């Protein structure tokens, strides 16, 4: 079996995080809810990107934005950086930086989702090189 990577994230308001992800194009492929509106487990997919989302099981602290980064985040490779950025902000994300062209010939943008987690969208394809 080939190796794959899927992110998992927990949120104080997991249903809101799922709604935000749906607004930027993710589709729910699995979801199990528990008592009190908690999301025990969910899986969302956008093309080959898979994210698992659940409700927090503790009072986690999300790293704050320092300058243009929280120090950790998710990077989604997209050709339509401007479109997904606009959808992310329109759905309640906070702009970190608007779509911009880089000096290495790609396009990128960054937002914080409603839970404060960092999402970058870009045309650069990690693992391929310049």
N, CA, C and O atoms as a MOPAC input file, in Angstrom:
PM7 MOZYME 1SCF
protein

 N      0.84400 1    -1.17300 1     0.00000 1
 C      0.00000 1     0.00000 1     0.00000 1
 C      0.89100 1     1.23900 1     0.00000 1
 O      1.85300 1     1.31800 1     0.76400 1
 N      0.57300 1     2.19300 1    -0.84900 1
 C      1.31700 1     3.45000 1    -0.92600 1
 C      1.01400 1     4.32100 1     0.29300 1
 O     -0.10000 1     4.30900 1     0.81600 1
 N      2.00200 1     5.06400 1     0.72800 1
 C      1.80300 1     5.98500 1     1.84600 1
 C      0.93600 1     7.15400 1     1.41100 1
 O      1.02400 1     7.62200 1     0.27500 1
 N      0.10300 1     7.61700 1     2.32500 1
 C     -0.72700 1     8.80100 1     2.11700 1
 C     -0.72000 1     9.58900 1     3.40600 1
 O     -0.37400 1     9.06400 1     4.46400 1
 N     -1.09800 1    10.84000 1     3.31900 1
 C     -1.17800 1    11.68700 1     4.50300 1
 C     -2.56000 1    12.31600 1     4.55600 1
 O     -3.02800 1    12.88800 1     3.57200 1
 N     -3.20800 1    12.21100 1     5.70400 1
 C     -4.49000 1    12.87900 1     5.93100 1
 C     -4.36600 1    13.67900 1     7.21500 1
 O     -3.86200 1    13.17700 1     8.22000 1
 N     -4.82000 1    14.91100 1     7.18500 1
 C     -4.77400 1    15.75800 1     8.36900 1
 C     -5.95500 1    15.44400 1     9.27300 1
 O     -7.02700 1    15.07000 1     8.79800 1
 N     -5.75600 1    15.59700 1    10.57500 1
 C     -6.88100 1    15.52500 1    11.49900 1
 C     -6.83900 1    16.75400 1    12.38800 1
 O     -5.78400 1    17.14900 1    12.88400 1
 N     -8.00500 1    17.34800 1    12.57900 1
 C     -8.12700 1    18.58100 1    13.34000 1
 C     -9.33500 1    18.48600 1    14.26000 1
 O    -10.36800 1    17.93200 1    13.88300 1
 N     -9.20700 1    19.02200 1    15.45700 1
 C    -10.37400 1    19.11900 1    16.33100 1
 C    -10.67700 1    20.59200 1    16.56700 1
 O     -9.78400 1    21.43900 1    16.56800 1
 N    -11.95200 1    20.87200 1    16.76600 1
 C    -12.43200 1    22.24600 1    16.90000 1
 C    -13.42000 1    22.33900 1    18.05700 1
 O    -14.14200 1    21.38600 1    18.34700 1
 N    -13.44400 1    23.49300 1    18.71200 1
 C    -14.46300 1    23.76200 1    19.72400 1
 C    -15.84600 1    23.70500 1    19.07500 1
 O    -16.80000 1    23.23700 1    19.69600 1
 N    -15.96200 1    24.17600 1    17.83700 1
 C    -17.21900 1    24.13200 1    17.09200 1
 C    -16.98400 1    23.36000 1    15.79100 1
 O    -16.86600 1    23.95100 1    14.71800 1
 N    -16.92000 1    22.04700 1    15.90400 1
 C    -16.64700 1    21.20900 1    14.73400 1
 C    -17.71000 1    21.35200 1    13.64700 1
 O    -17.35100 1    21.37100 1    12.46900 1
 N    -19.00600 1    21.45300 1    13.97900 1
 C    -19.99100 1    21.64400 1    12.90000 1
 C    -19.71600 1    22.91600 1    12.08500 1
 O    -19.90600 1    22.91900 1    10.86900 1
 N    -19.27500 1    23.99100 1    12.74000 1
 C    -18.94900 1    25.22300 1    12.01200 1
 C    -17.71800 1    25.01900 1    11.13400 1
 O    -17.66700 1    25.53600 1    10.01800 1
 N    -16.73000 1    24.27800 1    11.62100 1
 C    -15.53200 1    23.99600 1    10.81600 1
 C    -15.90400 1    23.17400 1     9.58400 1
 O    -15.39800 1    23.42200 1     8.49000 1
 N    -16.78200 1    22.20500 1     9.76500 1
 C    -17.23500 1    21.38100 1     8.63900 1
 C    -17.98300 1    22.24300 1     7.63100 1
 O    -17.77700 1    22.10300 1     6.42600 1
 N    -18.84200 1    23.12600 1     8.10700 1
 C    -19.58500 1    24.01500 1     7.20300 1
 C    -18.62500 1    24.91500 1     6.42300 1
 O    -18.84500 1    25.16300 1     5.23800 1
 N    -17.56700 1    25.40600 1     7.06900 1
 C    -16.57400 1    26.24000 1     6.39200 1
 C    -15.85800 1    25.44100 1     5.31400 1
 O    -15.67400 1    25.91900 1     4.19500 1
 N    -15.45800 1    24.22900 1     5.65300 1
 C    -14.78600 1    23.38100 1     4.67200 1
 C    -15.70300 1    23.07600 1     3.48000 1
 O    -15.24800 1    23.05200 1     2.33700 1
 N    -16.96900 1    22.84800 1     3.74300 1
 C    -17.91800 1    22.62000 1     2.64600 1
 C    -18.03300 1    23.87100 1     1.77100 1
 O    -18.16000 1    23.76600 1     0.55100 1
 N    -17.99000 1    25.03900 1     2.38600 1
 C    -18.11500 1    26.28900 1     1.62900 1
 C    -16.93200 1    26.51400 1     0.69800 1
 O    -17.06100 1    27.21700 1    -0.30400 1
 N    -15.77400 1    25.92200 1     1.01800 1
 C    -14.62300 1    26.08700 1     0.12600 1
 C    -14.44500 1    24.89800 1    -0.81300 1
 O    -13.44900 1    24.81700 1    -1.53100 1
 N    -15.40400 1    23.98000 1    -0.81000 1
 C    -15.39600 1    22.91000 1    -1.80100 1
 C    -15.22300 1    21.50000 1    -1.29100 1
 O    -15.32900 1    20.55600 1    -2.07500 1
 N    -14.96000 1    21.31500 1    -0.00200 1
 C    -14.84300 1    19.96000 1     0.53800 1
 C    -16.21400 1    19.30100 1     0.59800 1
 O    -17.23100 1    19.97700 1     0.75700 1
 N    -16.23400 1    17.99900 1     0.47200 1
 C    -17.46700 1    17.20500 1     0.58700 1
 C    -17.31600 1    16.25200 1     1.76700 1
 O    -16.27000 1    15.62600 1     1.93600 1
 N    -18.35700 1    16.14300 1     2.57800 1
 C    -18.34900 1    15.19800 1     3.69300 1
 C    -18.52500 1    13.79400 1     3.11700 1
 O    -19.48000 1    13.52900 1     2.38700 1
 N    -17.59200 1    12.89800 1     3.45200 1
 C    -17.69800 1    11.51300 1     2.99100 1
 C    -18.03900 1    10.56400 1     4.13600 1
 O    -18.45600 1     9.42900 1     3.90300 1
 N    -17.86100 1    11.03100 1     5.38200 1
 C    -18.23600 1    10.24900 1     6.55400 1
 C    -18.42100 1    11.21400 1     7.72200 1
 O    -17.69200 1    12.19700 1     7.86100 1
 N    -19.41300 1    10.90800 1     8.55500 1
 C    -19.62100 1    11.75100 1     9.74000 1
 C    -20.38600 1    10.95200 1    10.78200 1
 O    -21.39800 1    10.31800 1    10.48400 1
 N    -19.87600 1    10.99500 1    12.02400 1
 C    -20.55300 1    10.37400 1    13.16200 1
 C    -20.68500 1    11.43200 1    14.23400 1
 O    -19.69100 1    11.95500 1    14.73700 1
 N    -21.92000 1    11.74000 1    14.57600 1
 C    -22.19100 1    12.71900 1    15.62500 1
 C    -22.48400 1    12.00400 1    16.93600 1
 O    -22.98300 1    10.87900 1    16.95400 1
 N    -22.16500 1    12.68000 1    18.02500 1
 C    -22.43800 1    12.16100 1    19.35100 1
 C    -23.42300 1    13.05800 1    20.07000 1
 O    -24.01900 1    13.94400 1    19.45700 1
 N    -23.59800 1    12.84300 1    21.34800 1
 C    -24.53300 1    13.64500 1    22.13000 1
 C    -24.13600 1    15.12300 1    22.16400 1
 O    -22.95600 1    15.46700 1    22.08700 1
 N    -25.13100 1    15.97200 1    22.27900 1
 C    -24.90000 1    17.40000 1    22.46500 1
 C    -24.32600 1    18.11700 1    21.26000 1
 O    -23.70500 1    19.16900 1    21.40500 1
 N    -24.52300 1    17.56700 1    20.07900 1
 C    -24.03400 1    18.21800 1    18.87100 1
 C    -22.54800 1    18.03000 1    18.61300 1
 O    -21.98100 1    18.67400 1    17.73100 1
 N    -21.92000 1    17.15100 1    19.37800 1
 C    -20.49200 1    16.88500 1    19.17800 1
 C    -20.27400 1    16.04600 1    17.93400 1
 O    -21.08100 1    15.17500 1    17.60900 1
 N    -19.18700 1    16.31200 1    17.24900 1
 C    -18.78100 1    15.49600 1    16.11000 1
 C    -17.71000 1    14.53900 1    16.62000 1
 O    -16.60900 1    14.95300 1    16.98300 1
 N    -18.04900 1    13.25200 1    16.63900 1
 C    -17.11300 1    12.24100 1    17.11100 1
 C    -16.02000 1    12.02900 1    16.06400 1
 O    -14.84400 1    11.89900 1    16.40300 1
 N    -16.41600 1    11.99400 1    14.79500 1
 C    -15.47000 1    11.79500 1    13.69500 1
 C    -16.14700 1    12.22500 1    12.40400 1
 O    -17.33500 1    11.97700 1    12.19600 1
 N    -15.38300 1    12.86800 1    11.54900 1
 C    -15.86300 1    13.16100 1    10.19700 1
 C    -14.67500 1    13.14200 1     9.25000 1
 O    -13.52600 1    13.33200 1     9.65000 1
 N    -14.98300 1    12.91100 1     7.99400 1
 C    -13.96700 1    12.92300 1     6.95100 1
 C    -14.49100 1    13.76900 1     5.80400 1
 O    -15.62000 1    13.59000 1     5.34800 1
 N    -13.66100 1    14.68800 1     5.34500 1
 C    -14.02800 1    15.56100 1     4.23500 1
 C    -12.96400 1    15.44200 1     3.15900 1
 O    -11.78200 1    15.25000 1     3.44700 1
 N    -13.40500 1    15.56000 1     1.91200 1
 C    -12.49900 1    15.36100 1     0.78400 1
 C    -12.67000 1    16.48600 1    -0.22900 1
 O    -13.78200 1    16.93400 1    -0.50700 1
 N    -11.54400 1    16.92800 1    -0.76900 1
 C    -11.49000 1    17.86500 1    -1.88600 1
 C    -10.46100 1    17.29100 1    -2.84600 1
 O     -9.25900 1    17.37900 1    -2.59400 1
 N    -10.92000 1    16.70700 1    -3.93800 1
 C    -10.03800 1    16.00500 1    -4.86700 1
 C     -9.25900 1    14.94200 1    -4.09100 1
 O     -9.86400 1    14.00500 1    -3.56900 1
 N     -7.93800 1    15.06500 1    -4.00400 1
 C     -7.12100 1    14.07500 1    -3.29200 1
 C     -6.78900 1    14.48800 1    -1.85900 1
 O     -6.05800 1    13.78200 1    -1.16300 1
 N     -7.31900 1    15.62100 1    -1.41900 1
 C     -7.05900 1    16.11600 1    -0.06600 1
 C     -8.12300 1    15.55700 1     0.87100 1
 O     -9.31800 1    15.66100 1     0.59400 1
 N     -7.68600 1    14.96200 1     1.98300 1
 C     -8.61100 1    14.43100 1     2.98200 1
 C     -8.29200 1    15.06100 1     4.33100 1
 O     -7.13500 1    15.10900 1     4.75000 1
 N     -9.32400 1    15.53900 1     5.00000 1
 C     -9.20200 1    16.11200 1     6.33900 1
 C    -10.21700 1    15.42100 1     7.23500 1
 O    -11.37900 1    15.26100 1     6.86300 1
 N     -9.77400 1    15.01500 1     8.40900 1
 C    -10.67000 1    14.45100 1     9.41900 1
 C    -10.91800 1    15.53100 1    10.47000 1
 O     -9.97900 1    16.17900 1    10.93200 1
 N    -12.16900 1    15.72000 1    10.84100 1
 C    -12.54600 1    16.78100 1    11.78000 1
 C    -13.39400 1    16.17700 1    12.89500 1
 O    -14.27400 1    15.35500 1    12.64000 1
 N    -13.12500 1    16.58900 1    14.12700 1
 C    -13.90600 1    16.16200 1    15.28700 1
 C    -14.04000 1    17.33200 1    16.25000 1
 O    -13.36500 1    18.35200 1    16.11800 1
 N    -14.92100 1    17.15800 1    17.21400 1
 C    -15.06000 1    18.14700 1    18.28100 1
 C    -13.90200 1    17.99300 1    19.26600 1
 O    -13.43100 1    16.88500 1    19.52000 1
 N    -13.44900 1    19.12900 1    19.82100 1
 C    -12.40100 1    19.09900 1    20.84100 1
 C    -12.81900 1    18.19100 1    21.98600 1
 O    -13.98600 1    18.16400 1    22.37500 1
 N    -11.85500 1    17.44600 1    22.52200 1
 C    -12.13700 1    16.66700 1    23.72800 1
 C    -11.42000 1    17.26200 1    24.95000 1
 O    -11.39300 1    16.67400 1    26.03100 1
 N    -10.84300 1    18.45100 1    24.73300 1
 C    -10.19100 1    19.18200 1    25.80300 1
 C    -10.15700 1    20.65100 1    25.39700 1
 O    -10.54200 1    20.99100 1    24.27900 1
 N     -9.70800 1    21.51100 1    26.27600 1
 C     -9.61200 1    22.93600 1    25.97000 1
 C     -8.25800 1    23.23100 1    25.33200 1
 O     -7.34900 1    23.73500 1    25.99200 1
 N     -8.13200 1    22.91700 1    24.05900 1
 C     -6.88300 1    23.13400 1    23.34800 1
 C     -6.67200 1    24.60900 1    23.06400 1
 O     -7.62700 1    25.38000 1    22.95800 1
 N     -5.41500 1    24.98800 1    22.94400 1
 C     -5.05000 1    26.34700 1    22.57800 1
 C     -4.47500 1    26.30400 1    21.16800 1
 O     -3.50200 1    25.59500 1    20.91200 1
 N     -5.07100 1    27.05300 1    20.26200 1
 C     -4.58700 1    27.13900 1    18.89100 1
 C     -3.50900 1    28.21900 1    18.85800 1
 O     -3.68200 1    29.30200 1    19.41800 1
 N     -2.40900 1    27.91300 1    18.20400 1
 C     -1.30400 1    28.87400 1    18.12500 1
 C     -1.79100 1    30.18500 1    17.50700 1
 O     -2.53500 1    30.16400 1    16.52600 1
 N     -1.38200 1    31.31700 1    18.06600 1
 C     -1.81600 1    32.60700 1    17.52500 1
 C     -1.03200 1    32.97500 1    16.26200 1
 O      0.05900 1    32.46200 1    16.01100 1
 N     -1.60900 1    33.85600 1    15.49800 1
 C     -0.94800 1    34.40100 1    14.31900 1
 C      0.16700 1    35.33800 1    14.76800 1
 O     -0.06500 1    36.24700 1    15.56600 1
 N      1.36900 1    35.11800 1    14.25900 1
 C      2.50000 1    36.00000 1    14.51400 1
 C      2.99600 1    36.43900 1    13.14100 1
 O      3.56700 1    35.64300 1    12.39600 1
 N      2.77800 1    37.68600 1    12.81700 1
 C      3.10900 1    38.14700 1    11.46700 1
 C      2.17100 1    37.51100 1    10.45600 1
 O      0.96500 1    37.76100 1    10.47500 1
 N      2.72300 1    36.68900 1     9.57700 1
 C      1.92800 1    36.06400 1     8.51600 1
 C      1.75200 1    34.56800 1     8.70500 1
 O      1.40300 1    33.86600 1     7.75500 1
 N      1.99300 1    34.05200 1     9.94100 1
 C      1.86700 1    32.61400 1    10.15400 1
 C      1.61300 1    32.28600 1    11.61700 1
 O      1.94800 1    33.06300 1    12.51100 1
 N      1.02100 1    31.13100 1    11.84100 1
 C      0.87600 1    30.58900 1    13.18400 1
 C      2.01600 1    29.62100 1    13.48800 1
 O      2.15000 1    29.14000 1    14.61400 1
 N      2.82900 1    29.34400 1    12.48300 1
 C      3.93100 1    28.40500 1    12.64300 1
 C      3.59400 1    26.99700 1    12.19400 1
 O      4.48200 1    26.15000 1    12.09100 1
 N      2.32000 1    26.73500 1    11.92600 1
 C      1.88800 1    25.42000 1    11.44500 1
 C      0.56800 1    25.60100 1    10.71500 1
 O     -0.26400 1    26.42300 1    11.10000 1
 N      0.39200 1    24.83700 1     9.67600 1
 C     -0.86400 1    24.95400 1     8.94600 1
 C     -0.99400 1    23.89800 1     7.88500 1
 O     -0.17000 1    22.99000 1     7.77200 1
 N     -2.03200 1    24.03200 1     7.12100 1
 C     -2.30000 1    23.11700 1     6.02300 1
 C     -2.13700 1    23.87000 1     4.70900 1
 O     -2.50000 1    25.04100 1     4.60200 1
 N     -1.58900 1    23.18400 1     3.71700 1
 C     -1.34200 1    23.78800 1     2.40800 1
 C     -2.09900 1    22.96300 1     1.37800 1
 O     -1.86100 1    21.76400 1     1.23900 1
 N     -3.01100 1    23.60600 1     0.65800 1
 C     -3.80300 1    22.93900 1    -0.36400 1
 C     -3.34000 1    23.43100 1    -1.72700 1
 O     -3.39000 1    24.62700 1    -2.01600 1
 N     -2.89100 1    22.50200 1    -2.56100 1
 C     -2.45500 1    22.84200 1    -3.91500 1
 C     -3.69100 1    23.05700 1    -4.77300 1
 O     -4.53400 1    22.17000 1    -4.90500 1
 N     -3.78600 1    24.24800 1    -5.35500 1
 C     -4.93100 1    24.60400 1    -6.19400 1
 C     -4.46100 1    25.49100 1    -7.33400 1
 O     -3.56200 1    26.31300 1    -7.15900 1
 N     -5.06400 1    25.32500 1    -8.48700 1
 C     -4.79200 1    26.22400 1    -9.59500 1
 C     -5.57800 1    27.51600 1    -9.46700 1
 O     -5.16400 1    28.56100 1    -9.96900 1
 N     -6.73000 1    27.43500 1    -8.78300 1
 C     -7.62600 1    28.58900 1    -8.64400 1
 C     -7.48300 1    29.23700 1    -7.26800 1
 O     -8.44200 1    29.29500 1    -6.49800 1
 N     -6.29100 1    29.71700 1    -6.97000 1
 C     -5.97900 1    30.28900 1    -5.66300 1
 C     -6.93500 1    31.43000 1    -5.31800 1
 O     -7.44600 1    31.49600 1    -4.19900 1
 N     -7.17600 1    32.31900 1    -6.26700 1
 C     -8.04000 1    33.47500 1    -5.98600 1
 C     -9.45500 1    33.03300 1    -5.63700 1
 O    -10.07500 1    33.58900 1    -4.73000 1
 N     -9.96100 1    32.04900 1    -6.34500 1
 C    -11.33300 1    31.58700 1    -6.11900 1
 C    -11.49300 1    30.93600 1    -4.74500 1
 O    -12.44200 1    31.24700 1    -4.02400 1
 N    -10.58700 1    30.04600 1    -4.37700 1
 C    -10.73100 1    29.36800 1    -3.08800 1
 C    -10.47000 1    30.34200 1    -1.93800 1
 O    -11.09100 1    30.22300 1    -0.88200 1
 N     -9.56400 1    31.29900 1    -2.12500 1
 C     -9.31900 1    32.32600 1    -1.11500 1
 C    -10.60100 1    33.13300 1    -0.87100 1
 O    -11.00000 1    33.34300 1     0.27500 1
 N    -11.23400 1    33.57900 1    -1.94500 1
 C    -12.46600 1    34.36700 1    -1.82700 1
 C    -13.55100 1    33.55700 1    -1.12100 1
 O    -14.23400 1    34.07600 1    -0.23800 1
 N    -13.71200 1    32.29500 1    -1.50300 1
 C    -14.71000 1    31.43700 1    -0.85400 1
 C    -14.40100 1    31.27800 1     0.63100 1
 O    -15.31200 1    31.30400 1     1.45900 1
 N    -13.12100 1    31.11300 1     0.97700 1
 C    -12.71800 1    30.93100 1     2.37100 1
 C    -13.03200 1    32.16300 1     3.21300 1
 O    -13.53300 1    32.03900 1     4.33100 1
 N    -12.74400 1    33.34400 1     2.68800 1
 C    -13.00700 1    34.58800 1     3.41700 1
 C    -14.51500 1    34.85100 1     3.47700 1
 O    -15.03700 1    35.23700 1     4.52300 1
 N    -15.20700 1    34.64300 1     2.36700 1
 C    -16.66400 1    34.84700 1     2.34900 1
 C    -17.38100 1    33.93700 1     3.34500 1
 O    -18.43600 1    34.29300 1     3.86900 1
 N    -16.80300 1    32.75900 1     3.60400 1
 C    -17.42500 1    31.80400 1     4.52500 1
 C    -17.02600 1    32.03000 1     5.98200 1
 O    -17.41200 1    31.25000 1     6.85200 1
 N    -16.26100 1    33.08500 1     6.26000 1
 C    -15.92400 1    33.40400 1     7.63900 1
 C    -14.46800 1    33.25100 1     8.00400 1
 O    -14.09600 1    33.46300 1     9.15800 1
 N    -13.62600 1    32.88400 1     7.03800 1
 C    -12.19400 1    32.82800 1     7.29500 1
 C    -11.62100 1    34.23400 1     7.41500 1
 O    -12.21200 1    35.19500 1     6.92200 1
 N    -10.47800 1    34.35200 1     8.06600 1
 C     -9.81200 1    35.63700 1     8.25600 1
 C     -8.59900 1    35.69200 1     7.33100 1
 O     -7.73800 1    34.81300 1     7.37000 1
 N     -8.53900 1    36.71200 1     6.51500 1
 C     -7.42500 1    36.85400 1     5.59100 1
 C     -6.11900 1    37.10400 1     6.34100 1
 O     -6.04100 1    37.97600 1     7.20600 1
 N     -5.10300 1    36.32900 1     5.99600 1
 C     -3.75500 1    36.57700 1     6.50000 1
 C     -2.99500 1    37.34200 1     5.42100 1
 O     -2.37800 1    38.37200 1     5.69400 1
 N     -3.04600 1    36.82900 1     4.19600 1
 C     -2.61000 1    37.62000 1     3.04500 1
 C     -3.38900 1    37.20000 1     1.81400 1
 O     -3.68300 1    36.02600 1     1.58900 1
 N     -3.70900 1    38.21800 1     1.02800 1
 C     -4.48800 1    38.04400 1    -0.19400 1
 C     -3.66600 1    37.28000 1    -1.23100 1
 O     -2.44900 1    37.16600 1    -1.08900 1
 N     -4.31200 1    36.76000 1    -2.26200 1
 C     -3.55400 1    36.07700 1    -3.32100 1
 C     -2.43700 1    36.97400 1    -3.85700 1
 O     -2.63200 1    38.15700 1    -4.13500 1
 N     -1.26500 1    36.36200 1    -3.98800 1
 C     -0.10000 1    37.09500 1    -4.46400 1
 C      0.76300 1    36.17300 1    -5.31800 1
 O      0.75400 1    34.95300 1    -5.15300 1
 N      1.49900 1    36.78300 1    -6.22500 1
 C      2.47300 1    36.04900 1    -7.02300 1
 C      3.77800 1    36.02700 1    -6.25400 1
 O      4.16900 1    37.03000 1    -5.65700 1
 N      4.45900 1    34.87900 1    -6.26300 1
 C      5.72200 1    34.74600 1    -5.55000 1
 C      6.89500 1    34.98900 1    -6.49200 1
 O      6.74500 1    34.95600 1    -7.71300 1
 N      8.04300 1    35.22900 1    -5.91500 1
 C      9.24000 1    35.43900 1    -6.72100 1
 C      9.70300 1    34.15600 1    -7.40700 1
 O     10.53400 1    34.20900 1    -8.31400 1
 N      9.17500 1    33.00100 1    -6.98700 1
 C      9.55300 1    31.73800 1    -7.62300 1
 C      8.51100 1    31.26300 1    -8.63000 1
 O      8.53800 1    30.11300 1    -9.06900 1
 N      7.59000 1    32.16000 1    -8.99400 1
 C      6.68300 1    31.89800 1   -10.10900 1
 C      5.40600 1    31.15300 1    -9.79600 1
 O      4.81800 1    30.53100 1   -10.68100 1
 N      4.96800 1    31.20600 1    -8.54900 1
 C      3.70600 1    30.55400 1    -8.18400 1
 C      2.74900 1    31.58900 1    -7.60500 1
 O      3.10000 1    32.76000 1    -7.45600 1
 N      1.55500 1    31.15400 1    -7.28700 1
 C      0.54600 1    32.02600 1    -6.67700 1
 C      0.15600 1    31.40400 1    -5.35300 1
 O      0.09900 1    30.18100 1    -5.23000 1
 N     -0.11500 1    32.25100 1    -4.35100 1
 C     -0.47000 1    31.73800 1    -3.03200 1
 C     -1.32700 1    32.73800 1    -2.27900 1
 O     -1.37700 1    33.92000 1    -2.61900 1
 N     -2.00600 1    32.23900 1    -1.24500 1
 C     -2.80500 1    33.05800 1    -0.34100 1
 C     -2.91000 1    32.30800 1     0.98300 1
 O     -2.64900 1    31.10600 1     1.04500 1
 N     -3.29300 1    33.01900 1     2.03500 1
 C     -3.41200 1    32.37300 1     3.34200 1
 C     -4.58600 1    32.95600 1     4.11200 1
 O     -4.84500 1    34.15900 1     4.06600 1
 N     -5.30100 1    32.06900 1     4.82900 1
 C     -6.40000 1    32.47500 1     5.70300 1
 C     -6.33600 1    31.68500 1     7.00200 1
 O     -5.69800 1    30.63600 1     7.08400 1
 N     -7.00800 1    32.21100 1     8.00500 1
 C     -7.28400 1    31.44800 1     9.21500 1
 C     -8.73500 1    30.99700 1     9.12100 1
 O     -9.61300 1    31.79700 1     8.79800 1
 N     -8.99300 1    29.73500 1     9.39900 1
 C    -10.37000 1    29.25800 1     9.38200 1
 C    -11.09400 1    29.79000 1    10.62100 1
 O    -10.45100 1    30.39500 1    11.47900 1
 N    -12.41000 1    29.58500 1    10.74400 1
 C    -13.13500 1    30.12300 1    11.89800 1
 C    -12.63000 1    29.62500 1    13.25700 1
 O    -12.91800 1    30.24000 1    14.28400 1
 N    -11.88500 1    28.52400 1    13.27100 1
 C    -11.29700 1    28.02500 1    14.51300 1
 C     -9.88900 1    28.54900 1    14.75600 1
 O     -9.25300 1    28.17900 1    15.74300 1
 N     -9.39100 1    29.41400 1    13.85900 1
 C     -8.07300 1    30.01200 1    14.02200 1
 C     -6.92700 1    29.22200 1    13.42700 1
 O     -5.76600 1    29.59200 1    13.60100 1
 N     -7.23200 1    28.13100 1    12.72400 1
 C     -6.18100 1    27.32200 1    12.10700 1
 C     -5.77900 1    27.90500 1    10.76000 1
 O     -6.60500 1    28.45900 1    10.03400 1
 N     -4.50500 1    27.77100 1    10.44200 1
 C     -3.93400 1    28.36100 1     9.23200 1
 C     -4.10300 1    27.43300 1     8.02200 1
 O     -3.77000 1    26.25000 1     8.07300 1
 N     -4.62700 1    28.00100 1     6.94300 1
 C     -4.77600 1    27.30600 1     5.65700 1
 C     -4.12300 1    28.15800 1     4.57900 1
 O     -4.42900 1    29.34100 1     4.43700 1
 N     -3.22700 1    27.54700 1     3.82800 1
 C     -2.62300 1    28.21400 1     2.68400 1
 C     -3.10400 1    27.52800 1     1.41800 1
 O     -3.28100 1    26.31000 1     1.39000 1
 N     -3.31200 1    28.30100 1     0.38800 1
 C     -3.71200 1    27.78900 1    -0.91500 1
 C     -2.66400 1    28.26900 1    -1.90600 1
 O     -2.31600 1    29.45000 1    -1.91400 1
 N     -2.15900 1    27.37500 1    -2.73700 1
 C     -1.12700 1    27.79300 1    -3.66200 1
 C     -0.98700 1    26.89700 1    -4.86800 1
 O     -1.46200 1    25.76100 1    -4.88900 1
 N     -0.32300 1    27.43600 1    -5.87200 1
 C     -0.09200 1    26.67400 1    -7.09500 1
 C      1.21400 1    25.88700 1    -7.04100 1
 O      1.44600 1    25.02400 1    -7.88700 1
 N      2.06600 1    26.17000 1    -6.06500 1
 C      3.29700 1    25.40400 1    -5.90100 1
 C      2.95600 1    23.98600 1    -5.46600 1
 O      2.08100 1    23.79500 1    -4.62100 1
 N      3.63200 1    22.99100 1    -6.02700 1
 C      3.37600 1    21.59700 1    -5.69000 1
 C      4.53200 1    21.02700 1    -4.87500 1
 O      5.55900 1    20.65200 1    -5.44000 1
 N      4.37700 1    20.95900 1    -3.55700 1
 C      5.44000 1    20.39700 1    -2.71700 1
 C      5.78700 1    18.97200 1    -3.15000 1
 O      4.92800 1    18.21100 1    -3.59400 1
 N      7.04700 1    18.64300 1    -3.00900 1
 C      7.50300 1    17.31200 1    -3.36800 1
 C      7.93100 1    17.18000 1    -4.80700 1
 O      8.52200 1    16.17300 1    -5.19800 1
 N      7.63200 1    18.20300 1    -5.60500 1
 C      8.00500 1    18.19400 1    -7.02600 1
 C      9.25000 1    19.04800 1    -7.22900 1
 O     10.07200 1    18.75000 1    -8.09600 1
 N      9.39400 1    20.09400 1    -6.44500 1
 C     10.51800 1    21.02200 1    -6.56000 1
 C     10.18400 1    22.16800 1    -7.49400 1
 O      9.09900 1    22.22400 1    -8.07300 1
 N     11.12100 1    23.06800 1    -7.62800 1
 C     10.88800 1    24.25500 1    -8.43400 1
 C     10.77000 1    23.86300 1    -9.86000 1
 O     10.56900 1    24.71900 1   -10.72200 1

